[in-house]
């Protein structure tokens, strides 16, 4: 039988040394110490992936939201410009008007409370409709201008009255020639016949052209009514045939000639028919 030998104290390993430790407070379990050369860092927990929508999807959603027409009920005091700004309408009030022309009517300035406008509706007006591009005021002005032109065309043209011609002022010389010509002008206005030659011929026979001539010896003078002036007219005859607008003085040359010619026209048809005492 072999001899009983002493048990050799087994070598403690680093693992064994780390398994237990004795303290005054009792035994504590110690974790094994792993060499630095074989240590690995524990991987950090992966963050939960955030749901990110693709940009294309967002853009498509935005486009779909913009494309979808919205309704707007007009209230008192609103204008197309104000509604277009509130809804950020691309193209402004003009586009809003074009999309709702059938609802609004021909006047974009006049929108009635309660009507429902479609925001984002496409225009159904023709591309060459120039009125759609005009501002509300311009559209209103264009309509008024068309109406005004129509009235001007339909109305009968009115000729402007020609300005009254200024009456020509004629001056006459203060002599026998001037007196006869002035008398002829008055006679023409009154419709009294007579010519320059007929008047001149009778004046030269009756007074020799002296406007102050007077006959104090014939039968008329005897009766107290002497013949006076260029054509030797008595006062009763002068007064009966005096022409308005001339002097009431029987010695006045123009008044004397005109009254004598008026008398001769009544009795002889014209002073031109008188060749002697009359």
C-alpha positions, 0 to 999 in steps of 0.5 A: 500500500502506498504511503499516504502522502500530503496533498499538495495545495492546489494552485489557485488560478486567477479565476479561482481567486476571483470567485470568493472573497472573505470580508469581515462582513461575510462572503461576497460573490465577486464577478470574474475578472477578464483580461483586458486583452479579451474584453469587448464593449457591450453594444449600445441598444439600437435607437428605434427607427423614426418613421420618415415619409419620403419627400416625394410622398409629402410633395404629392400629398401637398399637391393633392391638398392644393389641387382639391378645390375648396368652397368659400361662402361670401360674406358682406364686405368681402372682395375677390382680392381679399378672398384671394389673399386669404386663400393664397390663390395663385394668380390672385383675384383674376384667377379666382374670378375666372374660376367662378365667372358663371357664379359671379357674373360679368362684373367682378366688383359685384359679389353677392353675400351667400354665393359659394366660390370654388377656390382652385377651380380652373377657368372655363373662359376662352384664352382670348377673353381680354376682359378676364385680364382686366382689373375690376375697375378696368373691366367696369371702365371698359363696359362703360366705355363700350356703352358710351361708344354705343350711345355716340354711334346710335345718336344722330350727329348734331351739327354745331351751330355756326357762330353768328356772323358779326354784323358788319358795321358800315360807315357812310360819308357825311355827304350826298353820296353817303346819305343816299347809300345809307337811305338805300340800306334802310329801304332794303331792310323795310322793303321799300323799292328805289335805286341810287340813280332814281333818288339822286335824279329827284334830289338834284331837281328838288333841292340841288343836294341842299339838305336845308332847302325850303320852299316858302312861296308855293301853294304848300307854303301858303297853307303853312306847310312848306316843302323841306329837305333834299326831296322837298317833303311837307311835314304831314307827308313826312310824319305819315311816311316816316320810317322807324329807325330814322330821325324824326327831323324832316331836315335830316338827310337820311330820314327825308330821303327814306320818308319821300321814297316810302311815299313815292312807293305808295303812290307811284310804285317807286321813286324811280317812277317820279320825273317831276313834281310829286 
